[in-house]
Amino acid sequence: RWTYGVEYYHDEVDSFSSSNTIQGPVGDDASYDLLDLFAQREMLLSSSFRLIAGARFSRAAAEANSVQDPVTENKTSMEDDWNALVGNLRLGYLANDETTWFMGLSQGFRAPNLSDLTRLDSARTNEIETPAPNLRPEHFFTSELGFRKIDEAGSIEISLFHTWIEDLITRSPTNKIIAGENEITKSNSGDGWIAGIELSGNASLSDSYSLFGHIAWLQGEAYVYPTSNLSDHRSEYLDRLMPIMGEVGLACEPANSPWWGELSGRFASKADKLSTRDAADTSRIPSGGTPGYSVLDFKVGRAFGDSTDISLYVENLLDDDYRIHGSGTNEAGRNFILSLEHLF
């Protein structure tokens, strides 16, 4: 089976400031274009092996006609484009009718955006970020290994991955002072890695009840400039690194009944693996890290025929205070959602 296609994205930006006649937080009179051509082939190599191979060609182009030069403070412009060809290769092994092993290798690519290239705005305390027109794209390479089993008793899936990061775009100091603030700018200085494991599954308890759940863990570091000192370049935790997170629940769907229900709990451990930037961002992240939490949710619904379903969802049933790491705001308290869905 072949899957192929084309995607095109075009963005136009007007950016202004009451204190700057040249640009706002990003370059004024700007545009950004992204073109993707992709194709993927799925093949059965034998009764047990399945191969998926794909490739994507990307072209990104940025243009900003009104950008302030941080040195001369004069109006200037920038224009650049980037091309990349990335691929992915995945192999599945069907050990038997219930068990599948899978592995994969894939590449990633991200071109600089207008904020990376032309931002002129405050950054951290006593820092100002200035345009960086000569950036290179970021590149990623990921390997993955996993296992999946599905039978009458339930299912389980586990996957492990490791991603190598090259030319990550990070803020870097210049050792210059602009209007009393330390100048920083973007550069491709952040080589690093991220690795993780994900586990999910469900187990049938009876014809009406089943348990389900998932959990994920991540670890990762990259070279950054944590301070305004140009000589201070070191490996740190990635910004806003996700803590251990997951969900576990009980689902009820009685046979020959239009009613169904679900009780589940979402949880996260304390997010205390902080970069220097995270530790200083006390408006979003409490001192010492974002506290862990556990939140109880409840859902109940009724089907009307094969096409209509009405449901009530009660989020945060116990009205707990909690915050997603790095979000900057607490999540909603007890929250009620009533929904009606009809399929035509």
TAJOQUI-V346218 format. One record per backbone hydrogen bond with DSSP energy under -1.0 kcal/mol. NH is the residue of the N-H (numbers start at 0). CO is the residue of the C=O. E is the energy in kcal/mol with one decimal. If there is no record, write none. Layout:
BEGIN
[[NH CO E] [NH CO E]]
END
This chain:
BEGIN
[[2 39 -2.6] [4 37 -2.2] [6 35 -2.5] [8 33 -2.3] [10 31 -2.6] [12 29 -2.8] [23 25 -1.2] [27 65 -2.4] [29 12 -2.4] [30 62 -2.8] [31 10 -2.4] [32 60 -2.7] [33 8 -2.4] [34 58 -2.8] [35 6 -2.7] [36 56 -2.4] [37 4 -2.2] [38 54 -2.2] [39 2 -2.9] [40 52 -3.1] [41 0 -2.7] [42 50 -3.1] [44 48 -1.6] [45 48 -1.5] [49 91 -2.4] [50 42 -3.0] [51 89 -2.9] [52 40 -2.4] [53 87 -2.5] [54 38 -2.4] [55 85 -2.8] [56 36 -3.2] [57 83 -2.8] [58 34 -2.5] [59 81 -2.6] [60 32 -2.4] [61 79 -2.7] [62 30 -2.3] [63 77 -2.7] [64 28 -1.7] [65 27 -1.4] [66 75 -2.9] [68 73 -2.9] [72 68 -2.2] [75 66 -3.2] [77 63 -2.5] [79 61 -2.3] [81 59 -2.7] [83 57 -2.1] [85 55 -2.5] [87 53 -2.2] [88 104 -3.0] [89 51 -3.0] [90 102 -2.4] [91 49 -3.0] [92 100 -3.3] [93 47 -3.3] [94 92 -1.1] [94 98 -1.3] [95 98 -1.4] [99 147 -3.0] [100 92 -2.6] [101 145 -2.3] [102 90 -2.1] [103 143 -2.3] [104 88 -2.7] [105 141 -2.3] [106 86 -2.1] [107 139 -2.6] [109 137 -2.1] [116 112 -2.1] [117 113 -2.6] [118 114 -1.4] [119 24 -2.1] [120 128 -1.5] [122 126 -2.0] [126 123 -1.9] [127 181 -2.4] [128 120 -3.1] [129 183 -2.3] [131 116 -1.6] [137 109 -2.9] [138 165 -2.5] [139 107 -2.1] [140 163 -1.9] [141 105 -3.1] [142 161 -2.4] [143 103 -2.3] [144 159 -2.4] [145 101 -3.1] [146 157 -2.5] [147 99 -2.7] [148 155 -2.6] [149 97 -2.2] [150 153 -2.9] [153 150 -1.1] [154 201 -2.5] [155 148 -2.3] [156 199 -2.8] [157 146 -2.4] [158 197 -2.3] [159 144 -2.9] [160 195 -2.2] [161 142 -2.1] [162 193 -3.3] [163 140 -2.9] [164 191 -2.9] [165 138 -2.7] [169 186 -2.5] [171 184 -3.6] [173 182 -1.8] [177 180 -3.0] [180 177 -2.0] [181 125 -2.6] [182 175 -2.8] [183 127 -2.5] [184 171 -2.9] [186 169 -2.2] [188 186 -1.7] [189 167 -2.0] [191 164 -2.0] [192 220 -2.8] [193 162 -2.1] [194 218 -3.2] [195 160 -2.1] [196 216 -2.0] [197 158 -2.5] [198 214 -2.7] [199 156 -2.5] [200 212 -2.2] [201 154 -2.2] [202 210 -2.6] [203 152 -2.8] [204 208 -2.3] [205 208 -1.9] [209 250 -2.0] [210 202 -2.9] [211 248 -2.1] [212 200 -2.0] [213 246 -2.4] [214 198 -2.6] [215 244 -2.7] [216 196 -2.2] [218 194 -2.4] [220 192 -1.6] [221 235 -2.2] [222 190 -2.4] [223 233 -2.7] [231 228 -1.6] [232 230 -1.3] [233 223 -2.0] [235 221 -2.3] [237 219 -1.6] [240 237 -1.0] [244 215 -1.9] [245 266 -2.1] [246 213 -2.6] [247 264 -2.0] [248 211 -2.7] [249 262 -3.0] [250 209 -3.0] [251 260 -3.1] [252 207 -3.0] [256 253 -1.3] [259 300 -2.1] [260 251 -2.8] [261 298 -2.6] [262 249 -2.5] [263 296 -2.2] [264 247 -3.0] [265 294 -2.8] [266 245 -2.2] [267 292 -2.3] [268 243 -2.4] [270 289 -2.6] [271 269 -1.2] [273 271 -1.4] [278 274 -2.6] [279 275 -1.6] [281 279 -1.6] [283 280 -1.4] [284 280 -2.7] [288 285 -2.5] [289 270 -1.3] [292 267 -2.0] [294 265 -3.2] [296 263 -3.3] [297 313 -2.2] [298 261 -2.8] [299 311 -2.1] [300 259 -2.6] [301 309 -2.8] [302 257 -2.5] [303 307 -3.2] [307 303 -1.2] [308 340 -2.7] [309 301 -2.4] [310 338 -2.4] [311 299 -3.0] [312 336 -2.9] [313 297 -3.3] [314 334 -2.7] [316 295 -3.5] [318 315 -2.2] [326 323 -2.3] [330 321 -2.6] [334 314 -2.1] [336 312 -2.5] [338 310 -2.6] [340 308 -3.0] [342 306 -2.5]]
END
